Amino acid sequence: MTRLPLIVANWKMNTSLADAYLLANGVRNALHHLEHTEMVLCPPSVWLGLLAEHSVPPRQYSTLKLGAQNMHAAPAGSYTGEISPAMVREVAEYVIVGHSERVRYGRETVEQSNAKLHAALAHGLTPILCVGEPRKSKDSVRQVVQHLGHLVKGLSNAELREVVVAYEPVWAIGTGDPATPEYAQEVAWVLKQHLPAETRLLYGGSVEPGIAAGFLASPQIDGLLVGGASVNLKKFLTICQHADDTVVSARTATYRHPR
Ligand code: PEP
């Protein structure tokens, strides 16, 4: 069976509540054109409960899901301003772990990301784990593989199958300087040698509608993590439509008329 491409929208610290409803309702209303694509919207956490209640009820729509942009690893406690895995689980199915902006601005360590990964899985959340090298270099692939190894420490193969890995070269995030699909495919191929076959692998970094199809055409890349372009409904839906089209054209290409 063909696996559905996965398109994740990371709204970061953007949107008013009105914008959030417009975006989420806009995606929900386009679902009938996007039957072959799974979409995860990751709004700021203050909007999660409201969107879960009014726009994207958890699990009601099979292909549209909600995710958190971050969470704490501890089950509860005196962590002012944080949200726990169980809180996220009440309103969402996914959580982004180890995003480079958490590392850069929140000083998140690899050990903390690893703890969040374990906590997400223990609470039935699907983690979207970000890995990527800080700078373009000849040594990039080795750095990314090493980064992945540290992040997934202690996970069983069965747990790794549940993780979505997002290859996000840090130099490509929010810079308008995306990796080429060829480069992303090469790194994705190497990463996949270190992961179970079932683990989904996304590319993220300055994806815009005009370049999305190039990544989605790669057999190593199962979807995209989209930041800036995901808070523009038209752009986001165009990217999702590209994902849907890749499934439809793959099915058409393999279809043989019964004689
Ligand atoms: C991201 O936030 O993970 C991201 C890839 O952002 P952008 O698409 O804006 O580069």
Residues whose N, C-alpha, C, O or C-beta is under 5 A from the ligand:
A	BS01	PEP	N10 A172 I173 G174 T175 G204 G205 S206 V207 L225 V226 G227 G228
